[in-house]
Amino acid sequence: MHIEILGSGCARCHSLEANVRKALQLLGKEAQVTAVTDMAQIMAYGVMSMPALVVDGKVLASGRVLSPEEVKRALVSAGI
């Protein structure tokens, strides 16, 4: 599983990354989590609001910081 946090590297992006890591811990799962700050890569996903959460190439959320519980639900609904 590959998880990407799309954004400029701002505090909100870091918060989302921390919440993703917490959700993975709660689920007992491991994943490669990377931050993507390159605007060309971000635009390739069609994301206009950041931060955004991408799992295995699929955008699950954008424009807000999900709580660890929200990330957990998103990952479970994505079949993770």
C-alpha positions as CSV (number, residue, x, y, z in Angstrom):
1,M,0.0,0.0,0.0
2,H,1.3,3.4,-1.0
3,I,-0.1,6.5,0.6
4,E,0.6,10.0,-0.6
5,I,-0.1,13.3,1.1
6,L,-0.4,16.0,-1.5
7,G,0.4,19.6,-0.6
8,S,2.8,22.4,-0.2
9,G,4.4,21.1,2.9
10,C,2.4,23.4,5.2
11,A,1.3,22.7,8.8
12,R,-2.0,21.2,7.5
13,C,-0.2,18.8,5.3
14,H,2.0,17.7,8.2
15,S,-1.1,17.2,10.4
16,L,-2.7,15.0,7.8
17,E,0.4,12.9,7.5
18,A,0.5,12.5,11.3
19,N,-3.2,11.5,11.3
20,V,-2.5,9.0,8.5
21,R,0.3,7.4,10.5
22,K,-1.9,7.3,13.6
23,A,-4.8,5.6,11.6
24,L,-2.4,3.0,10.3
25,Q,-1.2,2.3,13.8
26,L,-4.9,1.9,15.0
27,L,-5.5,-0.5,12.1
28,G,-2.3,-2.4,12.7
29,K,-1.3,-1.8,9.1
30,E,1.9,-0.7,7.5
31,A,2.3,1.5,4.4
32,Q,4.7,3.6,2.6
33,V,3.7,7.2,3.4
34,T,5.2,10.0,1.2
35,A,4.7,13.7,0.9
36,V,4.2,15.0,-2.6
37,T,5.0,18.7,-3.0
38,D,5.6,18.9,-6.7
39,M,2.8,20.9,-8.2
40,A,2.9,19.0,-11.5
41,Q,2.4,15.7,-9.7
42,I,-0.4,17.2,-7.6
43,M,-2.1,18.6,-10.7
44,A,-1.8,15.2,-12.4
45,Y,-4.3,13.9,-9.8
46,G,-6.7,16.7,-10.6
47,V,-6.5,18.0,-7.0
48,M,-7.3,21.7,-6.6
49,S,-7.6,21.8,-2.8
50,M,-4.9,20.7,-0.5
51,P,-4.0,18.8,1.5
52,A,-5.1,15.6,-0.2
53,L,-5.0,12.0,0.7
54,V,-4.1,9.5,-2.1
55,V,-4.0,5.7,-1.6
56,D,-2.6,3.5,-4.3
57,G,-3.2,6.2,-6.9
58,K,-6.8,7.0,-5.9
59,V,-7.7,10.4,-4.3
60,L,-9.7,9.7,-1.2
61,A,-10.0,13.2,0.2
62,S,-8.9,16.7,-0.5
63,G,-9.2,20.2,0.9
64,R,-9.2,19.3,4.6
65,V,-7.3,17.6,7.4
66,L,-9.0,14.3,8.2
67,S,-8.9,13.1,11.8
68,P,-7.2,9.8,12.5
69,E,-10.7,8.2,12.8
70,E,-11.8,9.7,9.4
71,V,-8.6,8.4,7.8
72,K,-9.2,5.0,9.3
73,R,-12.7,4.9,7.8
74,A,-11.5,6.0,4.4
75,L,-8.8,3.4,4.4
76,V,-11.2,0.6,5.4
77,S,-13.8,1.7,2.8
78,A,-11.0,1.7,0.2
79,G,-10.4,-2.0,1.0
80,I,-7.2,-1.5,3.0
